[in-house]
């Protein structure tokens, strides 16, 4: 012990500092748990942000058409997989803030998912219609699943989500169908096809426990639901005719579904073309309430603890955000965080929500308890906001 102590003393202070991580001349170790990204849609750029310090860290350019972009993350939160509208799939390293790999995999794409084990990345495509699956490390294509609904006719694919195991669920907008793909063997994917589920499924969610897949229907009032624990799998209708007897309104922007709208025992879902949020009991899948809101809901997102649901709207009300208290089922606050609110994302434990205002070129960070504005970041034409906490959640 004495000899070792004298040996270090002989090295001297500068040499000792050089050996220690995080000291002068050595990059400090960094985690990824407080990182996230904001889509800068007009410039095809990804803004990397820190949710703890509420700061913009860097921008990653040259990502193509991000007009309907979405992002999923590797299990360690270090890699962001960006799905561009132009069909590009790009892997971005959030620590080096560089593009690592990029593939043009389709002509028109609107999102994707990553498998539960983090090994597969799947893209849902409009052109050509179908799903393409890639190795997460290399972005090499490992499976191609055309959404063929008739000889030579492909359907646009929507509502792609990851399921427990190496499985994905997705809906066929032009095929009135839900498909479940098991990629345990990527060379021979097993596809379960559920047809006649309702007209024009437009988006879908999987509940946080991975059990229920629910697709919204654009062509009729109602939703299609699949209990993924059932055998054989089947789709059944829920909330059929929720707008019965009432004049439908023009739909200015398609609403979005995802697991964000599930809070505790209830699901809060946007009603197409209506100024209402539907409340559904997830035990019976029956409607148990409706909440009147300021406009046509686009995103209906639950705070992680389920106590609040935040709603943004289509034009002409897309400068507003409303907060619903899930105990009273009442709107308790109306905010106006900027022009053209496109997306909201809660911090991992829900103490704050980040809101993008595209036409004001800013992202606002709002305290979910006091509703005070904690920070505002100048971001060019921001749209989607995605935090690395998604890496640990089903359906994100």
N, C-alpha and C positions, 0 to 999 in steps of 0.2 A: 504494500500500500504506500509506503514512504517513497519508494523508487518511482512509482507512477505519479505521485503528487509532484515531485521535483521535475519529472519529465514535462509535465504540463506547464510548470512555472518557467521552464527553459524556453518553451515555445513563444511566450510573451502574449500580451493582450491582443494585438492585431491578429495574430494567427488563430488565437482561440475564438475570436469573434467570427472569423471566416469559416470556422467549423460549425458554428451554431446556426440552425435554420432560422430564417426571418431576420437575420442581422444584416448589417451594411453589405451591399454587394450581392446579396442572395434574395431572390423574390420570396416574399412571405407566403406561407401556405394559405390557400383560400378554399373555403367550402362553397357549396352551391345552393344551400337551403334557402337563402334569402335573395336569390336571383330570379329574374323573370325577363320577359321580352314584350315589346310593344311593336305591332306592325305599323310601319310608316308606308301606307298603301300607295301614295302618289309617287314615291321615289323608289319603290321596290327595295326598301331598307328595313333592317331589323334593329330596333333600339334595345340595348341590354340595360336593365335597370336593377337597382338594389332596393328591395322592399323594406329593409330595416332603416337604412339611411335616407330612403326616399329620394334617390338621386339617379341621374342618367349616367351610365358608366362608359358606354361606347356605342358606335353604330356600325353595323355590318351591311355594306351595300351590295348591289348587283345580284339581287334575288329574283328579279323578273317581275311578272305581274302578280301583285299581292292584293288585288281588288277583292278577293274572297279567300284570304289566306287563313290557315289554321296551323297549330303547332302541337306536337307531342314531345315528350322528353324521355331520355334514357333513364334507367332505374336509378343511377347515381346523380341524376340532375345535371350532368355536365354537358350533355349533347341535346340540342334542339333540332328536331326534324320538322322542316317547314314545307308545307304543301301549298304551292302556288296555283293560281287560277289557270296559268298557261300550261299546266301539266308537269311543272318541275318539282322534284323532290330534292331538298337540299339539307345536308347535315352541317350544323354550325356548332363549333366548340365555344361554350360560354365563358370558359376561362381564358383561352387564347384570343377569343373574339374573332375567329376566322372561319371561313368556309372550309370544311374538310373534304366534302364529296358532294357531287351534284349529278342528277340524272334527269333527262327530259323523258318522262315515262308515259305521257298522254298528251292529247291536244287540248283538253278542257277538264280540269280537276277541281273538286271543291272540298277536299279535306282527307283525313285519314286517321289511323289509329296505330298503336304499338301493342304487341302481344304482352300478356301478363308476365312472361319470363324475360321480356325485353329483347328477344332475339329476332323478332320479325316486325317489319313496318309495312302496313297495308295502306294503299291509296285507293280512294273511291273516285270513279271517273264518269264524266258525262260523255266524252269523246275519246276513244271509243268506249261505249258503255261497259262497265265491269269493274273488277277489283284486281289490282296487281300487288303482289306481295314480294318484299325485298328482304335480304339479309341485312340486319341492322348495322353490322360492322362494315360490310363491303358495299352495300347498296346494289348487290347483284340480284337480278330477278330470280326468284325461286319458285314462283307460282303465278299463273295467269288464269283468272276466272272470268270469262266473258259472261255478261248478263244477257244471254240470248233468250228472248221470249217467243220468237218465231224464227223459222229458217232465214238467216241473213239479217234479222232485226235484233238490235241490241238496245237494252233499256239504260237510261241514266240511273246511276246508283247514288243513293242518299242514305243518311242515318247510319253510317259505318261506326261500330263501336267494338272495343275489345271485350271479351268474355273470359271468365276463369278458364285456365288451360290455354292451349294455343288455338283459340277459337275466336271468330269474329262473327258479328251479325250485321246485316245490312238490308236495305229495302230497295225495291225496284220501282221507281216512279212510274215508268211506262208499262210495267208488267203487273201492277197490283199484287205484289208478292213480297215476302220476307224470306231471305236465305240465311242459313246458319252454316258457316264454313269451319270445319275442323282440319287444322293444318298440323296435326301431330306428325304426319308424314307429308312433307311439302311436295314430294314427287307424286303423291296420290291424294290430293285434298278430298275430303268427304263432304259433300254438299247436301244439306237437307233443305228442300224447297217447299215453302208453304204458299200456295196460290190462293187467289180469290179473297185476300185479306181486307179489301176495301179499295176505293178508288183513289189513286194517285198519292201514295205515301210520300210525304215531302221532307220529313226529318224524323229523328227518333232519339230515344234515350234508353239507357240501361240503368236500373235502380242501383243504388250504392252497394247493395249486397250481391250484385251480379245475377239476380234471379229473374227479374222481369224486364223484357224488352218491349218498349211501347213506341209505336209509330203513329205520328199524326197524319190525318188524311186531309188532303187539299180538295179532293173531288166531292166530299160529302162531310156532313157533321158527324164527328166521331173519331175514335182511335182504335187501332188494332194492338192487342196485347198477347205476348207469348210468355208463358211460364216455363222457363228454361230448365226447371227441375222436373217437369212432367215428362212422361214417356207414354206413348209417342208425343212428339212436339205437335202443338196445334195453335192456331191463332184464333182468338175470340174477340168480338167487338165489345168495346166499352164506350160509354158516353154517347151512344147513338142518338142523333137528332137533338143535340143540345141547343141548336138554334131554331128548333121547330116552331113554326107559326110567326116567325119574326123576319122582317125584310133584311136580307144580307147586305152588308156594306161593301164598297169596293175595297179590295185588299191592296194596300200601298206597299207593304213589305212583308215577305213571308216570315212568320214567327219562327223561333228556334226552340228546339227541345234539347235537353241534356239532363244528366243526373243532378245538375245544379238546382232544379225545381223541386226536388224531393226533400222535405223537411219533416223529420220524425215520422209519424204514421201517415202523413198526408202528402200528396203531390199537388203542386200548384202549376197549372198549365195555361198557356195563352189560348184564348178562344179566337179562332181565325175570323177576321173581319168583324170582331165585336170589341166593345170597350169593357171587357170582363176578363178576370182570371178565374178559372174553374178550380174548385177544391175537390180532391178525390181521396177517399179513404183507401189506402193501399192494402188493407186487409180484405175488403169486399170489392174493391174497384168500382164503387158506386159514387156518384156525385153527392157531396154533402154540403156544398155551398158555392156561391158565386160572389166575387168581390168586384164592385164597379170601380173602374180606374179611369185615368184622364184621357186615354186614347187606345189605339190598337196595340196590344203588347207585342214586343219583339222578343226580348229576353226576360224571363222570369227566373230569378236566381236566388237561391236560399243561402243565407249566411251559414257558415259551417256549424253553428250550434242549433240552427233551425228556428231561432226566435224571430228572425226577420226574413222577409222576402222582398227583394228589390226588383223594380220593373222599369224598363225603358220602352220607348214607343216609336211607331212609324210616323212619317209625316202626316199631318202638320204639327204633331206634338213631340217631335224628336229632340226638343231642347229640354224636356222634362225627365225627371226620374221620381218615382214614387216608392215609398217604403210602407210595406204592409206588416203589421204586428200579427203574428200567427196565433196568438192567444185570443185576441179580440176579433181577428179577421177584419180589421179596419185599416184604412190608409192613415198613417200617423204623421207622415211628413211628405211634402212635395218640394223637390229641389230643382234648380235650374243651373246645372254645372257647365253649360255651354251649348253652342249650336251643333246640331247633328251628333247626339250621343249615340255611339255605335256599340259600345261594349262596356262591361263591368267585370271586375275580378276581385274577389276577396283575398286578403292576406290569409295565410294558412289557418290562423285561429280566429279570424273574422273581426279583429279590432278595427280594421280599416278596409275601405273598398276603393279601388282605383277605377276611375271613369274616364273614358276617352271621348273628347269632343272634337270631331274631325274638322269642322269648319272654323273653329277657334284655335286650332293647332296646339292643343294642350291636353294634358292628362292631369286630372285633379285627384288628390288623395283625401278621402272624407272619413272622419271618425264616425264609426257606426253607433256610438253611444250618444255623443253630443251633437252629431251632424256638422261639426265644425270642419272647415277646410284646413288640413294639416300641411299640405304642400301643393304646388302646381309646377308641372314640368313642361317646358316648351318642347313639343314633339310635332314634327311635320305630318299633318293629315293622319292622326292616329286612328286605328280601328281596333283590331283584336288585341287583347291583353292576356298573357299566359304566364303563370308562375310555376316554378319547378316543383312546388308541392303537388302538382297534378301527377307527377311520376308515381306517387304512392296510392293513387285512387283508381278504382275501376271506372271505365267509361270516360276517362279524361285523356 
